[in-house]
Amino acid sequence: MLDLFSGIFILFMQNEYKKTYKTLSVVLFVLWVVVMFVMLLLPNDLLQQNRTSLFKIPHSDKIMHCGLFGVFTFLLQTLLLLNIKLKTKKQYLLTAILSVSFGLFTEFLQALTYQWCGRRFELSDYLSDIIGVVLALLLFILFEKKLKKRLQNEK
């Protein structure tokens, strides 16, 4: 699976496609943020009424938080890699700080909109966000190592 992603990413880095993929990375990131806001601020009553089998899994909301923030982090790291030139460690640190801060922001936003959406700040949700961030960064590091190895083999 990582081979497939690294092959696609090599295409992203080629000059004739670079501008298109820079724009695409921004568009995908913004769309994902919109999806996250919708998911994280849906009224609790609406979620309870439309429970699917996914929501019957114990701690499914924590799994959702982890997944939402994992994808957020992966997309943010890709966006930064394509659009901002930073040293690798600084880039990972910036991604981690922005992702964890966004998780905290969304939890406070849920607390502020409690009357409307019936959601509240939960430390366990925030910890799930952080776990998603860490897992995504670890996955991206593996992906980046695979990409570098593949680029070296092509030379």
Secondary structure, 3 states (H helix, E strand, C coil): CHHHHHHHHHHHHCHHHHHHHHHHHHHHHHHHHHHHHHHHHCCHHHHHHCCCHHHHCCCHHHHHHHHHHHHHHHHHHHHHHHHCCCCHHHHHHHHHHHHHHHHHHHHHHHHHCHHHHCCCCCHHHHHHHHHHHHHHHHHHHHHHHHHHHHHHHHC
